[in-house]
Amino acid sequence: MENSLNNMNDDIWEKVREQYDFIPYPEKPIETPIGEDDNLLFVHNLATIYYSAKRQAIDSREKVILDAGCGTGWTSLILAAANPGARVVGVDLSPKSVALAAERLQYHGFDNAEFHSLAIEDLAKLGIEFDYINCDQVLSFLPDPALGLEAMKSVLKPEGIIRANLHSSLQRAALYRAQAGLKILGLMEGNPEALEIGIALEIMESLKAEVDLKVRTWQQAEDKSEELKKSFIIRDFLLQGDRGYTIPEMFAAIRQAGLEFLGMVNEQQWRFLDLFEDSDDPLAFLAFTLPEMPEEERLHLFELFHPVHRLLDFWCDRSGARGANISLADCSLAEWQKFRFRLHPLLSLPEVKEKLLASLQQQQSLDLGSYLSATGEFPFPLQGLEIRSLLALQDGSQSLASLAELWLEEHPNANAEIAIAELQEFLARLESVAFVLLEN
């Protein structure tokens, strides 16, 4: 593997390195906070990731996380903040970006983080094994993404997870046409500087409004400032080493690396039946055909019909061992009684408890969706008894029986079967968005 990686196109690598030294990415100022209302902490928390990808409820403490291709450390900051007690290691080709990443984490008070100017193929030199590897928008610049995945596999713990992605060739087809055209015009012979950026920007601005390339690529930039337009030109139109992939090519790279597919990161946005007017009552042909279709084919079918995702964003690991996809709605009462329910760690924090208690004291509902979000199925309002259940879960995992006692204490004259059914519905809603994690 090492020899193959070392034989990769050095010219392309050097152009990529130069580009991100010239304009490090992302360009967020060092002091930029993550933001209290952001869902980034929830999305990048290991409890969310392991539960979504493997149906495992884990704790992030003492876990080791790699941010491969960390850039200026924005995602590294999120990973550190989302996973208290974890160690974060960032690597990037660009020495300038690595220096900014270290400065960012230090500014925000995270001392359990380290950064290295290192290529993907040299990860083994770190001498570290990782529980989770985040590799965001890196593989598309490798001559062979499978070799990048293989390098990450070499430093992945046996039960670890890799999150990686590839640019979609179907969604970005017009941008790849733009890159090819600008290359013919001589604007991509080296890394873009002020002259090339200015010429490319002038070309796009001067095209007639009805020109296909402008229609398909420039609408999102039309009303932006000059600086943002220039950034758009650099990040997409003059992007060195960029290449797009399809779902079958993504699966081929995963298999070639000796890894197994766990799922798409935004899996709920890849459901083929959701493209139809009545997804709950599919056409007879689709209802018969889709369940028998391999997952790879279903995902490819989606991208052929509706290529809206810029990234093919996926999880993979060594075994592909996903936990059973239990539907609580289909479980019997006897099965429910075997489960224990654990609160998501970000809902176990003292500041969340204070908000829960304040809502009870003020007799106000609480919108849980304003704290955590991953699916977009929000708002998520909670009332008094539901809030009390969350407070009980803050003290540790609970069984259905222990939570049912709480519900019946609150309404001693209520029908026990109805109360338990209401509790089950509430827990199923929480579990479906990983606010509560199921333990067998």
C-alpha positions, 0 to 999 in steps of 0.5 A: 500500500505504501509504495502505491500511495507514494507513487501518487501524482506528486504534481497534483498533491503539490498543487493542492498543498499550495492552494490551501497554503495560499487560501487556508480553508475554512476561512472562519476567524480563529475566534468564531464560536460554534454557536449555542443553537447549532446542531453541529455538536449533536451531529459530531458527537460519537454517541450520535455517530455510533448509534446511527451507524452501528446501533451502539450506545457509547461514551466519548470519554477517552476515545481518540478521534482523527480529523484527516484533512483538518484544514484550519481546524473548524471541524476539529474544534467541533469534534473536541467540543462535541466529545468531552474527554476525547483526544483529537488529532488533526492532520493536513497537507498544508503547514499553514492550515495546521498552524491555524488549527492549533491556534484555533483549538488553543484559543477556545481552551482545548488542550487535548488536541494536537496537529501535524502537517502530514499526508494521508499516506503517512498516517501510520507514522503517528503511531496512534490508533483511532476510534473515529476518523473524520475525513471530510472533502479529502478523498476527491483529491486523491488519484485513488480514493481507495488508497486513502481509505486503506491508509485510514484503515491501517490506523483504525481500531477494530471497532472504529468508524470512518466517516468520509465522502466523495464529490458527486460527479452527477450533482457537480457535473456543470462545475466539472464542465466549468473546470474543463473549460477554464483549463482549456483557457489556461487558467488552471496551469498553476494554483490560481492567484489574483489574475486567474481568479479575476479573469474567471470571475469576469468570464462568469459575470459576463456570460449571458443569463441564459447560457447553460453553464451560468444557469447551472453554476452561478445562481448561488453566487449572483447576490453575493459580495465580491469576496464571496464570489472570488471564494466561490471561484477558488473553491469550485471553478479553479479547484485543483485535483478535484474529481467526482464519483458515483455511488457504484464508484464509492462502493468500489473504493470501500471494497478495494480498501477492505472496508465495509459500508455502514450507511450514508451519513444523511441516510434519511435524505437518500430514500428513493420512495420519498421522491414520489408524491405518496411515499407511504403508498408506493407503486405496486412495481416499486413495492415489489422491486425495491425490497429485493434490491441491494442497498448500493443499487437503491442509492444509485437509483436515487442519485440517477433520478435526483442528484442533489447531494454535493457529497456522497457522505458515508460511514464504513468500518472493518466489519460492516457490523450494523446493529439490528435495526429495531423498530420500537413501533413493531416490538411487543410489550415483552420486548419493550420490557427487556430494553433499557433507555439511556439519555444522549450524553449531550442531554445529560449535561448540567446546563440542560438539566437547569433548562428542564427544571426551569421549564417545570417551575415555570410550567412552560413547554420546552422545545428539545429541537432547539438544543439537538438536531440531526434530522430536521423533524423539529420542533420537538416540544415537551410537556411536564411529564415528558420533561420529568422523564428526561430528568429521571434519565439524567440519573442513569439508564431506565427500564420501561417499568421504572419510567412507567412508575413515574407516569402512573405516579403523576396520574394515579387514576389513569388507565395503566395500559393507556399510560404505558402506551403513551410512554412507549410512543414518547420513547419511540419518538426520542429513540428515532432521532437518537435523543434516547439510546436503546440498550439491549 
